[in-house]
Amino acid sequence: MKYISTRHSSQGAGETLTFEEVMLAGLARDGGLYLPLEWPRLSTAEWSAMRGLPYNEVALRVMRPFVAGTFDEDEFARLVADSYRTFESPEVAPLKPLGDSGLHLLELFHGPTLAFKDVALQLLGRMLEVRLAARNRRAVIVGATSGDTGSAAIEAVRGKRAIDIFMMHPFGRVSEVQRRQMTTVMAPNVHNIAVRSTFDDCQDLAKACFADLAFRDRHSLTAVNSINFARVMAQIVYYAWAALRLGAPDRPVAFSVPTGNFGNVYAGYAAACMGLPISHFVVATNRNDILARVLADGTMATAVVEPSLSPSMDIQISSNFERLLFDLYGRDGKALAAAMQSFRATGKLALGEAGFSSLRRLFDGDRCDDEETVSAIADCHKRYGEVLDPHTAIGYAAAKRNRRDPAIPMVVLATAHPAKFPDAVERAIGRRPELPGRLADLMDRAERVDGLTNDVAALKRMIDERMSAVQPARAPRR
Ligand SMILES: *Cc1c(COP(=O)(O)O)cnc(C)c1O
């Protein structure tokens, strides 16, 4: 399979890359995002044959076409098995009906850091380590997190010899549990940075490191936030897994997805492109509702990021939306590059009639403020006895309001364990959910973190210094 950048120049059809190159690079050198030149399409018979198979088996069949050429089947099967052995549910992602409402919860939070990001990152960490070791290379991960990516990425690479990770989070804007899940990891290859600014600024700092090609090459920078296509790939699997359980490919299924950076719901779109019958997606946002607004009126317009009860969705520039825009712009990388540049400059992008109606065929948008989030947690608890985290609660509230056809089952992606956000849950149901056993002592562990202002030069200096100090000590042996 060949991969291209969303901003490739159309002359000469652009440069194509392999899966390994895409995984190691993260962000494309031209500032775009990588995606497949063509989506692999599975036949109805191929989807049907997956029904009833265990999660790992579905995972292999869905991901096989994407990784062919980088991993052979046995090696990849081993990486998948190792990755999902870290999950506390034998099913990996249990699917639970909510009474007979036609709504279902897909629990994606049984991994080591209790959020759906483990599903992709446990696999990505292993894939990176194997390929780097094979090439006798090392890499530096630079990332930005609004909460859950950071801990999931750190957990995925902690202690790995070939990888260092520098993870930025917005100071004071992630929950205490989220922060501690990052800052209590004492492995020498883990570097936490608290930036006195917003998540979007953290993301810009990371992007600026990648834009400096000399710096990027000096450290073999790679990104594991949701712009890395390997993460999208791993997330396609659970859309297939859930849909197959609910009658696909003979019956369509809808999904409601708590959305921030648009990585999760984009993976659902990819599943639809692969031939899975998905009737539509509900893009559920909190008060930072740029995506709900673009789905309402076809204009993408940035606003100031405001903190909310669902911090992992406090985002106003959803990076992965560019991948969808690529299709809305007829896969014309040059036109998209120009559009993104003007969006950067003006904070506005109008989709136009054709783009907007094509977007609305498959996507509905909705938003929930904090008050609605709390009442959704209370409502789901009262009706079905399920305790939701605030992100999932937004997906649940939006799902109830956006059934296009009540006969079509709708899956709400449960993206975090409620114990990660005890304050919001307590407000809703009057008690704090307990942390699962493996994190029970989290609040007592020591923390380690560096502070930084929103200054790219200072960030680069920090990375240069740390890497020159640690490199000889932890270089892979020849
Ligand atoms: C990251 C995250 C989201 C948002 O997912 P995107 O892929 O960024 O849209 C939603 N909920 C939780 C709990 C998250 O950690």
The ligand as an SDF file (V2000), in Angstrom:
LIG
                    3D

 15 15  0  0  0  0  0  0  0  0999 V2000
   -8.7250   12.1470   22.9480 C   0  0  0  0  0  0  0  0  0  0  0  0
  -10.0530   11.9620   23.5250 C   0  0  0  0  0  0  0  0  0  0  0  0
  -11.2090   12.3250   22.8280 C   0  0  0  0  0  0  0  0  0  0  0  0
  -11.1550   12.9930   21.4790 C   0  0  0  0  0  0  0  0  0  0  0  0
  -10.7120   12.1140   20.4770 O   0  0  0  0  0  0  0  0  0  0  0  0
  -10.1920   12.7140   19.0810 P   0  0  0  0  0  0  0  0  0  0  0  0
   -9.6310   11.5590   18.3450 O   0  0  0  0  0  0  0  0  0  0  0  0
   -9.1550   13.7290   19.4360 O   0  0  0  0  0  0  0  0  0  0  0  0
  -11.3770   13.3200   18.4190 O   0  0  0  0  0  0  0  0  0  0  0  0
  -12.4280   12.0560   23.4130 C   0  0  0  0  0  0  0  0  0  0  0  0
  -12.5140   11.5040   24.6400 N   0  0  0  0  0  0  0  0  0  0  0  0
  -11.4270   11.1420   25.3300 C   0  0  0  0  0  0  0  0  0  0  0  0
  -11.5860   10.5480   26.6740 C   0  0  0  0  0  0  0  0  0  0  0  0
  -10.1630   11.3540   24.8000 C   0  0  0  0  0  0  0  0  0  0  0  0
   -9.0850   10.9850   25.4840 O   0  0  0  0  0  0  0  0  0  0  0  0
  1  2  1  0
  2  3  1  0
  2 14  2  0
  3  4  1  0
  3 10  2  0
  4  5  1  0
  5  6  1  0
  6  7  2  0
  6  8  1  0
  6  9  1  0
 10 11  1  0
 11 12  2  0
 12 13  1  0
 12 14  1  0
 14 15  1  0
M  END
$$$$
